[in-house]
């Protein structure tokens, strides 16, 4: 039948969208299933039984580093090709912004610059616990291990995540996409867009969506941040913004990392 990849940069609300799609169509199969909505507004997941049969589907929903090993990537591609010949419809969580996936049917979830800070704030609030030696690079690991530079470590991680997300979003070239802006607007707009993408959405999913939106309101980009985006004035020196919004503006400006007072 079909294999679709629902692809998004972490923090874009993709797990919530995927839950709505799966709850609306019990015949649709995926590599993840859902557990609960946490107090931080995160839709938590676990792998389905399909991943036991095809372990590479776990890598498909992992971080960009999971695609760097060519052997693992080849197994993912071959599995997707195999499943596309079966009489089942699949939709898989994917974070892979690489050319190898372009041969498959991709739906991208992506933000405009107006709500770029939403996905970074959401990512930083909900990111999984990092191990002692798990950092974005050697400098980040060094900062994390020095108690004097804990704020600098967090700021640097925020900036690096923002830069990587911008690169990922630039690679999201599928003609089929859902804007994060639409996801944050209201249920009617989201349902209409998903219907436009070919999905029949059950109204029973509205309750979960509303709960998710309520618990993610604190991450929505501030009016001042949106003003700077609208005027193309990436004023990351404005201390009335929170630190994550300022480092988003720094990344959007194209400037290198710096300590913002």
KALIN-V504236 format. One record per residue. N is the residue number from 1. RES is the residue in one small letter. BURIAL is # if it has 9 or more other ideal C-beta (glycine too) atoms within 8 Angstrom, else .. Layout:
# KALIN-V504236
n:N res:RES burial:BURIAL
n:N res:RES burial:BURIAL
This chain:
# KALIN-V504236
n:1 res:x burial:.
n:2 res:x burial:.
n:3 res:x burial:#
n:4 res:x burial:#
n:5 res:x burial:#
n:6 res:x burial:#
n:7 res:x burial:#
n:8 res:x burial:#
n:9 res:x burial:#
n:10 res:x burial:#
n:11 res:x burial:#
n:12 res:x burial:#
n:13 res:x burial:#
n:14 res:x burial:#
n:15 res:x burial:#
n:16 res:x burial:#
n:17 res:x burial:#
n:18 res:x burial:#
n:19 res:x burial:#
n:20 res:x burial:#
n:21 res:x burial:#
n:22 res:x burial:#
n:23 res:x burial:#
n:24 res:x burial:#
n:25 res:x burial:#
n:26 res:x burial:.
n:27 res:x burial:.
n:28 res:x burial:#
n:29 res:x burial:#
n:30 res:x burial:#
n:31 res:x burial:#
n:32 res:x burial:#
n:33 res:x burial:#
n:34 res:x burial:#
n:35 res:x burial:.
n:36 res:x burial:.
n:37 res:x burial:#
n:38 res:x burial:#
n:39 res:x burial:.
n:40 res:x burial:.
n:41 res:x burial:#
n:42 res:x burial:#
n:43 res:x burial:#
n:44 res:x burial:#
n:45 res:x burial:#
n:46 res:x burial:.
n:47 res:x burial:#
n:48 res:x burial:#
n:49 res:x burial:.
n:50 res:x burial:#
n:51 res:x burial:#
n:52 res:x burial:.
n:53 res:x burial:.
n:54 res:x burial:#
n:55 res:x burial:.
n:56 res:x burial:#
n:57 res:x burial:#
n:58 res:x burial:#
n:59 res:x burial:#
n:60 res:x burial:#
n:61 res:x burial:#
n:62 res:x burial:#
n:63 res:x burial:.
n:64 res:x burial:#
n:65 res:x burial:.
n:66 res:x burial:#
n:67 res:x burial:#
n:68 res:x burial:.
n:69 res:x burial:.
n:70 res:x burial:.
n:71 res:x burial:.
n:72 res:x burial:#
n:73 res:x burial:#
n:74 res:x burial:.
n:75 res:x burial:#
n:76 res:x burial:#
n:77 res:x burial:#
n:78 res:x burial:.
n:79 res:x burial:#
n:80 res:x burial:#
n:81 res:x burial:.
n:82 res:x burial:.
n:83 res:x burial:#
n:84 res:x burial:#
n:85 res:x burial:.
n:86 res:x burial:.
n:87 res:x burial:.
n:88 res:x burial:.
n:89 res:x burial:#
n:90 res:x burial:#
n:91 res:x burial:#
n:92 res:x burial:#
n:93 res:x burial:#
n:94 res:x burial:#
n:95 res:x burial:#
n:96 res:x burial:#
n:97 res:x burial:#
n:98 res:x burial:#
n:99 res:x burial:.
n:100 res:x burial:#
n:101 res:x burial:#
n:102 res:x burial:.
n:103 res:x burial:.
n:104 res:x burial:#
n:105 res:x burial:.
n:106 res:x burial:#
n:107 res:x burial:#
n:108 res:x burial:#
n:109 res:x burial:#
n:110 res:x burial:#
n:111 res:x burial:#
n:112 res:x burial:.
n:113 res:x burial:.
n:114 res:x burial:#
n:115 res:x burial:#
n:116 res:x burial:#
n:117 res:x burial:#
n:118 res:x burial:#
n:119 res:x burial:#
n:120 res:x burial:#
n:121 res:x burial:#
n:122 res:x burial:#
n:123 res:x burial:#
n:124 res:x burial:#
n:125 res:x burial:#
n:126 res:x burial:#
n:127 res:x burial:.
n:128 res:x burial:.
n:129 res:x burial:.
n:130 res:x burial:.
n:131 res:x burial:.
n:132 res:x burial:.
n:133 res:x burial:.
n:134 res:x burial:.
n:135 res:x burial:#
n:136 res:x burial:.
n:137 res:x burial:.
n:138 res:x burial:.
n:139 res:x burial:.
n:140 res:x burial:#
n:141 res:x burial:#
n:142 res:x burial:.
n:143 res:x burial:#
n:144 res:x burial:#
n:145 res:x burial:.
n:146 res:x burial:#
n:147 res:x burial:.
n:148 res:x burial:.
n:149 res:x burial:.
n:150 res:x burial:#
n:151 res:x burial:.
n:152 res:x burial:#
n:153 res:x burial:#
n:154 res:x burial:#
n:155 res:x burial:#
n:156 res:x burial:#
n:157 res:x burial:#
n:158 res:x burial:#
n:159 res:x burial:#
n:160 res:x burial:#
n:161 res:x burial:#
n:162 res:x burial:#
n:163 res:x burial:#
n:164 res:x burial:#
n:165 res:x burial:#
n:166 res:x burial:#
n:167 res:x burial:#
n:168 res:x burial:#
n:169 res:x burial:#
n:170 res:x burial:.
n:171 res:x burial:.
n:172 res:x burial:#
n:173 res:x burial:.
n:174 res:x burial:#
n:175 res:x burial:.
n:176 res:x burial:.
n:177 res:x burial:#
n:178 res:x burial:#
n:179 res:x burial:#
n:180 res:x burial:#
n:181 res:x burial:#
n:182 res:x burial:#
n:183 res:x burial:#
n:184 res:x burial:#
n:185 res:x burial:.
n:186 res:x burial:.
n:187 res:x burial:.
n:188 res:x burial:.
n:189 res:x burial:#
n:190 res:x burial:#
n:191 res:x burial:#
n:192 res:x burial:.
n:193 res:x burial:#
n:194 res:x burial:#
n:195 res:x burial:#
n:196 res:x burial:.
n:197 res:x burial:#
n:198 res:x burial:.
n:199 res:x burial:#
n:200 res:x burial:.
n:201 res:x burial:#
n:202 res:x burial:.
n:203 res:x burial:.
n:204 res:x burial:.
n:205 res:x burial:#
n:206 res:x burial:#
n:207 res:x burial:.
n:208 res:x burial:#
n:209 res:x burial:#
n:210 res:x burial:#
n:211 res:x burial:#
n:212 res:x burial:#
n:213 res:x burial:#
n:214 res:x burial:.
n:215 res:x burial:#
n:216 res:x burial:#
n:217 res:x burial:.
n:218 res:x burial:.
n:219 res:x burial:#
n:220 res:x burial:#
n:221 res:x burial:#
n:222 res:x burial:#
n:223 res:x burial:.
n:224 res:x burial:#
n:225 res:x burial:#
n:226 res:x burial:#
n:227 res:x burial:.
n:228 res:x burial:#
n:229 res:x burial:#
n:230 res:x burial:.
n:231 res:x burial:.
n:232 res:x burial:.
n:233 res:x burial:.
n:234 res:x burial:#
n:235 res:x burial:.
n:236 res:x burial:#
n:237 res:x burial:.
n:238 res:x burial:#
n:239 res:x burial:.
n:240 res:x burial:.
n:241 res:x burial:#
n:242 res:x burial:.
n:243 res:x burial:#
n:244 res:x burial:#
n:245 res:x burial:#
n:246 res:x burial:#
n:247 res:x burial:#
n:248 res:x burial:#
n:249 res:x burial:#
n:250 res:x burial:#
n:251 res:x burial:#
n:252 res:x burial:#
n:253 res:x burial:.
n:254 res:x burial:.
n:255 res:x burial:.
n:256 res:x burial:.
n:257 res:x burial:.
n:258 res:x burial:.
n:259 res:x burial:.
n:260 res:x burial:#
n:261 res:x burial:.
